[in-house]
Amino acid sequence: MSTVNPQPLWQPTAERIAEARITRFQAWAAEHHGAPADGGYAALHRWSVEELETFWKAVTEWFDVRFTTPYERVLGDRSMPGAQWFPGATLNYAEHALRAADSRADEPALLHVDETHDPRPVTWADLRRQVGSLAAELRALGVRPGDRVSGYLPNIPEAVVALLATAAVGGVWTSCAPDFGARSVLDRFQQVEPVVLFTVDGYRYGGKEHDRREIVAELRRELPTLRAVVHIPLLGTDAPDGALEWSALTAADTAPVFEQVPFDHPLWVLYSSGTTGLPKAIVQSQGGILVEHLKQLGLHCDLGPEDRFFWYTSTGWMMWNFLVSGLLTGTTVVLYDGSPGHPDTGAQWRIAERTGATLYGTSAAYVMACRKAGVHPSRDHDLSAVKCVATTGSPLPPDGFRWLHDEVRHDLWIASVSGGTDVCSCFAGAVLTLPVHVGELQAPCLGTDLQSWDPSGEPLTDEVGELVVTNPMPSMPIHFWNDPDGSRYHDSYFDTYPGVWRHGDWITLTSRGSVVIHGRSDSTLNRQGVRMGSADIYEAVERLPEIKESLVVGIEQPDGGYWMPLFVHLAPGATLDDDLTDRIRKTIRTQLSPRHVPDEIIEVPGIPHTLTGKRIEVPVKRLLQGTPLEKAVNPGSIDNLDLLAHYQELARTRP
């Protein structure tokens, strides 16, 4: 790609640079910790990775992190995997998330919006009270530090209360969105064996009600470790037999008691799927998430008490956890539960207007859909409060940058950001003090030694390479659940470059310090930011007797779209007719997720494998992107090279 200095699309004014929290942090860190006072963000970033322990010490002091017992040192062991952060320290994430209740009790902590688009506030005082009441009830139910608490919930205030109450008692939170089918939920929750399940009776999406009571009943049957089920009547139904009522558990006027836990005590479990086996159950720590999110939200996103933070997400995506952490900075968090495009494509802009969002985050796919649909956000809505529009989930194409600039506001800060479920944060993205170039992320994030490497581990500039991180981040997983020897964790990130995190994205670091993300270098399916492993698809589809074997890939398109074809090798005598096609789609929609229904189902003469029998998804993906056969695959490693010619021909003939 060309990295000749083009004119920036946007540059911050001198006033915005001076007022930015990251500017104030740099000046303070220069005075107190030896950070460079001059040289701007580039100098600050270099210091943050070269003086890693000093940087993170400065972050905890700047944000007044409350350690109830002091740490012995910042980094006890910096080797990856297994870096040991702030040994000896104890604290509580939920205590920090609710601190603003002391000074702003009657101001909104949450604004809840459904498809009526009418915001309903939850004050800091009421949020704190509900968390206190529910935490006491969880303790009464026998929930102890380390016990898992699960939520089958949409993006509603009750989900935030349940997460914070779980963290307050030292429990470990985990959630799935209610559009996930039973099998998909059980593949996640059964691994962690929850003792409590919070659930709705259904949800509303696209103007329709979706009853989930049968799925809830199945979850209860298939999760034998449950001691309690808590019913939230979103659709107004009565609690099923044996379930507790949400209203009864959150009615007391009880101050929360915050269990003081070690820095590396588990906070939550997120899930990220691969090509084989069950989804990876990724465990992140109370302290690691606390300090990483304070840095990311308070410095990079420039959030504070006067802001309103809206990101379109579901509880099944790490961005929901990231959104909730907006509370750490005293920000009002906007929760939207509903379809991103109901009643029309411009719905999210209407929500941003009605909630007074100052930072509005969405997917690149939504931006491109608005552009295609001829949406005019600033013409139709008052978006004067919006300082920043951020996108993630997939790379924002250049036309998306231009459309936001032209259709929202010329002085709009556009922040394309990129990270992952694996760290529940960003590797690169928003920096208020830097210019925005079309198609590029502004810079690597503080404390993140982000590099692009070639296959032999040599750093690249202005060339496409593997995204690697060469020093530990506090929010990296402390472990995977049910991975006692750490082998699955190691193999997920550290098998290519020993001791260095390889994330699975293609990346370019430009010579001016910006970042370009080119999409996944592995076979994870990334649909609207929600990642699903191909193994989930195979397990569901190949239960159908007509399907001998299948292969699915997701391909980023130049226009910002995402093409996800499913290739099927049929059993003898089977025909890919409308009936079978409909059953395949229905199977994926009901058992897994409606987001991951393939765009096309294509019959093929066979599925290519490595000589060890593994389906070769990445080479097929590269062939479909136009990569020549000899560059897409090592021919000597394939069981049937003739099969690849079929995929190569498909790439050539596909419009």
Salt bridges, closest charged atoms under 4 A:
GLU53 OE2 - ARG73 NH2 2.91
GLU61 OE1 - HIS33 NE2 2.76
GLU61 OE2 - LYS57 NZ 2.83
ASP64 OD2 - ARG99 NH1 3.96
GLU95 OE2 - ARG66 NH1 2.80
GLU107 OE1 - ARG104 NE 2.87
ASP114 OD2 - ARG120 NH2 3.07
GLU115 OE1 - HIS342 NE2 3.76
ASP118 OD1 - ARG354 NH1 3.53
ASP126 OD1 - ARG129 NH2 3.01
ASP147 OD2 - ARG227 NH2 3.61
ASP179 OD2 - ARG595 NE 3.97
ASP187 OD1 - ARG183 NE 3.11
GLU209 OE2 - ARG204 NE 3.21
ASP211 OD2 - ARG213 NH2 2.62
GLU259 OE1 - ARG139 NH2 3.93
GLU292 OE2 - LYS295 NZ 2.98
ASP302 OD1 - ARG21 NH1 3.84
GLU306 OE2 - ARG21 NH2 2.81
ASP307 OD2 - ARG21 NH1 3.99
ASP307 OD1 - LYS387 NZ 3.07
ASP344 OD2 - ARG350 NH2 3.02
GLU353 OE1 - HIS381 ND1 3.10
ASP380 OD1 - ARG379 NE 2.89
ASP399 OD2 - ARG371 NH2 3.31
ASP399 OD1 - ARG402 NH1 3.07
GLU407 OE1 - HIS376 ND1 3.00
ASP411 OD1 - ARG409 NE 2.65
ASP422 OD1 - HIS503 NE2 3.85
ASP422 OD1 - ARG531 NH1 3.17
GLU440 OE2 - ARG512 NH2 2.45
GLU466 OE2 - ARG502 NE 3.44
ASP491 OD1 - HIS490 ND1 3.24
ASP505 OD1 - ARG520 NH1 3.25
ASP522 OD2 - ARG520 NH2 2.65
GLU539 OE2 - ARG543 NH2 3.09
GLU542 OE2 - ARG615 NH1 2.60
GLU546 OE2 - ARG583 NH2 2.58
GLU549 OE2 - HIS609 NE2 2.66
GLU549 OE2 - ARG615 NH1 3.96
GLU556 OE1 - LYS621 NZ 3.81
ASP579 OD2 - ARG583 NE 3.15
ASP599 OD1 - ARG527 NH2 3.13
GLU600 OE2 - ARG654 NE 3.96
ASP639 OD2 - HIS609 ND1 3.13
GLU649 OE2 - ARG652 NH2 2.60
